[in-house]
Each structure stands twice: as structure tokens, then as C-alpha cells.
Amino acid sequence: MWGEFTQMPFDLPYALDYWSKCAIDAVALSVAAEALYPLRGAPFLPFQRWAQKAESVHPSPLGLLIHPEYGLWHACRGALAFTYIIDLPARDEGPRPCETCVDKRVFLRVR
């Protein structure tokens, strides 16, 4: 995603949001799904819960989700809602990085 985004010839405020919406809308249209976005306003959709059901991310002490490989560099730019059932691969249960992090334990004791 980042490689594609950085090649785009526009300089807009919130350019990543604009690019993400264009890309997700195009995918949604191609698979007859509805595009959903986390920053659309109230009522807010449960993106963090959806992400935890979809892939190996876990809550961190900061409240953000953490991925075992990408760390906190993980974000949900959008989701697709289908009116039909699709087969998905089983969710890969990865390690919970914050449970074994030495720095976290030191940080929490100092506070």
C-alpha cells in the first residue's frame, strides 16, 4: 500500500485518507461490497474488534492494536461489508508482543 500511495502525483491535506477511500471504494465496487470507514463519524463502527477477529492483532497498553510482526505500525483504513457469505482462511493466532515485553514492565513500574 505505501509503495503505491507514495507514487501518487497529488499533494492534498489528508492525502492518505483520500487515496485509501479511492482504493477501497474501487475494490468494494469490484466485489459488490459496501465500503466502510473508521472516521465517518457517529455511530462509530467497531474497527478494532473487527481487526481482532480478522487477524493476529492484540490490544497494547497504549490502547492501540499491536501486530506481532508490524508492531504499532498497523491501521485499518477501511472495511468491506458483504451481503453474501465468503470463505476466508482461518485466522492466524500470532504471539501477543506486549505480554512478554521487558520494556513494558519497566515502563509500567516507573509510572
RAUR-V560311 format. One record per residue. N is the residue number from 1. RES is the residue in one letter. D_FIRST is the distance of its C-alpha to the first C-alpha in Angstrom with 1 decimal. Layout:
N:RES:D_FIRST / N:RES:D_FIRST
//
This chain:
1:M:0.0 / 2:W:3.8 / 3:G:5.5 / 4:E:5.3 / 5:F:6.1 / 6:T:8.7 / 7:Q:10.2 / 8:M:11.3 / 9:P:15.1 / 10:F:15.7 / 11:D:17.1 / 12:L:17.6 / 13:P:18.4 / 14:Y:15.7 / 15:A:13.3 / 16:L:10.2 / 17:D:12.3 / 18:Y:13.2 / 19:W:9.9 / 20:S:8.9 / 21:K:12.5 / 22:C:12.5 / 23:A:9.7 / 24:I:11.3 / 25:D:14.7 / 26:A:14.2 / 27:V:13.4 / 28:A:16.3 / 29:L:18.5 / 30:S:18.0 / 31:V:19.0 / 32:A:21.6 / 33:A:20.1 / 34:E:20.2 / 35:A:17.2 / 36:L:17.9 / 37:Y:16.6 / 38:P:17.7 / 39:L:19.0 / 40:R:21.1 / 41:G:24.3 / 42:A:27.2 / 43:P:27.5 / 44:F:24.5 / 45:L:22.7 / 46:P:22.7 / 47:F:18.9 / 48:Q:19.8 / 49:R:22.4 / 50:W:20.1 / 51:A:17.5 / 52:Q:20.5 / 53:K:21.7 / 54:A:18.4 / 55:E:17.5 / 56:S:19.0 / 57:V:18.7 / 58:H:21.9 / 59:P:23.4 / 60:S:23.9 / 61:P:26.9 / 62:L:24.9 / 63:G:24.2 / 64:L:20.4 / 65:L:19.0 / 66:I:18.5 / 67:H:16.8 / 68:P:19.0 / 69:E:16.4 / 70:Y:14.0 / 71:G:16.8 / 72:L:16.4 / 73:W:12.8 / 74:H:12.0 / 75:A:11.7 / 76:C:12.0 / 77:R:10.7 / 78:G:12.8 / 79:A:14.9 / 80:L:16.7 / 81:A:20.5 / 82:F:22.4 / 83:T:26.1 / 84:Y:26.5 / 85:I:26.1 / 86:I:23.4 / 87:D:23.8 / 88:L:21.2 / 89:P:21.4 / 90:A:23.2 / 91:R:21.4 / 92:D:21.2 / 93:E:23.3 / 94:G:22.2 / 95:P:24.3 / 96:R:24.7 / 97:P:24.0 / 98:C:26.1 / 99:E:29.2 / 100:T:29.8 / 101:C:28.6 / 102:V:31.6 / 103:D:30.3 / 104:K:29.9 / 105:R:33.5 / 106:V:34.7 / 107:F:32.8 / 108:L:34.3 / 109:R:37.8 / 110:V:37.8 / 111:R:37.0
//
